[in-house]
Every structure is written in structure tokens, then in C-alpha cells.
Amino acid sequence: MSNKDSEPDMKLFWGCFIALIATAFGFIVRTQVIGEWGTEFNLSKTQQGEIFGVGLWPFAISIVIFSLIIDKIGYKIAMIFGFACHVISFIMTYTATGYDSLYWATFIVALGNGTVEAYINPVAATMFNKDKTKWLNILHAGWPGGLVLGGLLAFAMGDASWQLKVGLILIPTVIYFFMLMPCKFPENERVAAGVSYREMLKEIGALGFLIIAGLIVWELGRAGVVSENGWSDNVKYGILAAVTIGSFLYLKSFGRPMFVLLLLIMIPLATTELGTDSWITPLMEKVMGDNGALVLIYTSAIMALLRFYAGPIVHKLSPLGLLALSSAIACIGLVALSGASGATMIFVAATLYALGKTFFWPTMLGVVSEQFPKGGALSLNAMGGVGMLGVGVVGAQFLGLFQDQTVEKKLLAEQPAIHAKIIDDKEGVFGAYKAVSPDKVKKLNADESAALEVIEKAAPQETLKTTAIFPAIMLAAYLGLIFYFRGRGGYKPVEL
């Protein structure tokens, strides 16, 4: 499909754009109602983190599965499945009665979100195959744009029930469905070029499938997800060995080394962007009160605007140069945000953070689509899948656990009597931990509650400082890749 066919192409493109907005609506509303869920259903910070996490990692299951079969079943079938997931999840969330029902409702919406990206990314890369990074950035302006629009709508609803706020996702969902149903989706460039299915799989290789399977098994094997007692280590290692050995015997390939490296980089990248976004509202509420959500809305507005103008920046710096610069700015922004106090300094630091994270996700997808076109939809979407898995399985829970542990340790050291009254033993992704019980907090007297509030106020911002290690790791990796390409004559897209 050519760019010259502007009318049908752009209707399809903007339908994909609105589908991405729908995924963002679900995400931003969760950040605004998670506190209400915690109070109403007695959820610890780590349990809230697990709900954030399950809103992310199942994305990888659907995006990888659909990427393996999407060229056979067609993009429209994937679109219909994603639409069904969004509607079913809304119904389940609206009628939720506790942690388990919220967990599985969020699981369903994440499957739908993964399915959305399984078709929108290869559609954009195929439609604009001479300028992929630019148009993937424009497409992914739909994510922060959806955060802004959904966030403002939820914020404007004020004290309305959380049940009504989660219904906002139906607005873009219905719109994209009716826009995309009559559209004709293009044939992927890999298929059009005659690259075989096995050649596509070789780009990922045994090591790539090991990374993907490892993250999925980590989450599915934990207690409460697949079985009451979880999976033993022997079962987990057996599954991973079977996936890795089976992949290698069939493909005779460990995968492209650079692709495997980019998969690993995607984990800290996603944690820096999405993991931190998940916690920006509750983190900043400790400093800004009820206006904490405005920080995420503000940073998202910057991202949406800049992604529309990514083309000239990419052409000047190269995709890897842009990623390296973004990593450095994000690192500085997170450190500044962790120490900022007062609305003015918080927004200054948040601006730095927003500038840093703006181009991460779509530019990484652009690099993959430009360097590994033989991988087709699979290589492109495996990258997004690993990112969501990384932040969902590790990142979101890490941030929640860090807060729980920080508060627990400070209470033990400074207020041992309060510690004895309100700390419960919990079990999570990282094993046993201790955390404040919201139910027990309600029984504290006024002085005890005030002492607890002082300790809790300091913990969230410390989490942001810890997160700065992730963009620092990314910066080192991107600089290494820049020097690698410089030794080969410079960065150039691969054309089929």
C-alpha cells in the first residue's frame, strides 16, 4: 500500500492511532483509581503493583501469539479480538469485588492491548516503509495523547465513582472499531518480499525465545496465577530448556546478536517509561495532594506533541543518537524529580523526565523495523512484548515493593510500636515481604497516623531515584551501538 493512496491509508492509520488511545485510557484510569481500590479492597502497595503489572505483562502473550499467526489470519481478526477484550474487561472491572476480580479484569484488557499493538505496528511500518521511525513515533503519539485526554476526563469527573471512570475506555474503543472494520489492511513487507516464515523466526532465534519465554514463565509460574502453589523451579527450568533447545534444533540459530541485545535493553526502557508512569500519580500525590495526576498528564502532553515532530530530530541525530540523548535526559530528570519539592520544581523536573522518555518506545521499534525487516511483525512486536513483560513482571512490582520495604524499615527504626500494630506478612512476585495493612492503619489514633504519614511521604520519591539506574544502563548500551555502527560506516536502514 503506497503513501500516494492517501485517503484509504490515512483512515487506516488514524484508526490504528485511536486504537492506541483506547489502550492508554485504560492505563491512565487505573493510575487514578488504584488508590480507591486499595482502600475499598484492602490492597497493599505491592498488591497494587501486581495489578499494575498484570495490566502490562499479558500484553506480551497476545502480541507474540498474534505476531506468529497474524499474517495468516489477517489484521482485521486481530482487531476484532482486541475490541472484544476491551469490552469484556470493562464489564469485569465494573462488577469487581476484590483483588482477584480486579486482577483478571486487568489481565483481559492487557491481552486486548497487546493485540492492538500486534497489528498497528506492522501496519504503520508497512504503510511508511521508507520512513518507519518517523511514522512509528507519530503513531505512538496516540499513547501519551490518550493519557492526556483520558486523564483530563477522569480528573474532571472529580468524586465520581471509579466504576464510572473505568467506563471511559468505551469511548475510543467504539470509535476505532467502526473506523477499522471497513478498512483494507496491507500485506506485511516481509510477506510481500517473499521472506519465509522460518527466516522470520531465525531473526529472533533460540536466545530471543528464551528471553520471551523466561519472562512469561516467571509470571505464570508464580503462586496464584496457574495453580495454588505455583510451579516448582524444576518445572520452570524444564519449560525454558524445552523452548530454547527446541527453537535451536528447528531454526539452527541463536538469533541475531544485536536483536537479542535490543530485547534486553527493552526491559529497563519499559520500566523507565511505563513502570514509572504507573506510579507517578500515587508517588506525586504525597507531594502535591490530589493534583498528583496532573504530573503524568503534563509529561504525557509533552510526549504527544514531540512525537508528532520526531522526523526532523531523527534525521539529525539518527535513531540511536536520539535514544542515547533521551536516556541521559531521563536519568537526570528522574534524579531531579526524586528530590524536587514544591509544585514549581516538581514540574521543572517532570519536564526533564518527559523530554527524556518521549522517544524511547517508538524509536526502539523504529530501529528494530529498520535493522531486522526479515523479522516482519514478529521481530517488531517481540520487542514491545518483552518491554511489557519486563515492566509487568519485574518493574511495577519492584517499585511497589521498594516503597513497602522503605516504609516498613523506617517504621521499625523510628516507630517500632506503630510497626508492631500495622505490619502484615505478604507474599508477592519476589517472595515473602512485610507491608503496611490498610485495614490496620484505620485503627491508629491521630498521633500515630500523623507519624506514619511523615514516613510514607518520604518513601515514594526515593523510588524515583532508584529508577534512574535504568536509563543509565540504556545510555551505556546505546553508546556502544553507536560506536559499533560508526565502525561499519554509519547507521543505515536495511531494505528488503
Buried (B, 14 or more C-beta within 10 A) or exposed (E): BEEEEEEEBEBBBBBBBBBBBBBBBBBBBBBBBBBEBBEBBBBBBBBBBBBBBBBBBBBBBBBBBBBBBBBEEBBBBBBBBBBBBBBBBBEBBBEBEEBEBBBBBBBBBBBBBBBBBBBBBBBBBBBBBEBBBBBBBBBBBBBBBBBBBBBBBBBEBEEEEBBEBBBBBBBBBBBBBEBBEEBEBBEBBBBBEEBEBEBBBBBBBBBBBBBBBBBBBBBBBBEBBBEEEBBEEEBBEEBBEEBBEEBBEEBEBBBBEBBBBBBBBBBBBBBBBBBBBBBBBBBBBBBBEEBBBBBBBBBBBBBBBBBEEBBEBBEEBBBBBBBBBBBBBBBBBBBBBBEBEEBEBBBBBBBBBBBBBBBBBBBBBBBBBBBBBBBBBBBBBBBBBBBBBBBBBBBBBBBBBBBBBBBBBBBBEEBEEBBEBBBBEBEBBEEEBBBBBBEBBEEBEEEBEEBBEEBBEEBBBBBBBBBBBBBBBBBEBBBEBBEEBEEEEEBEBEEE
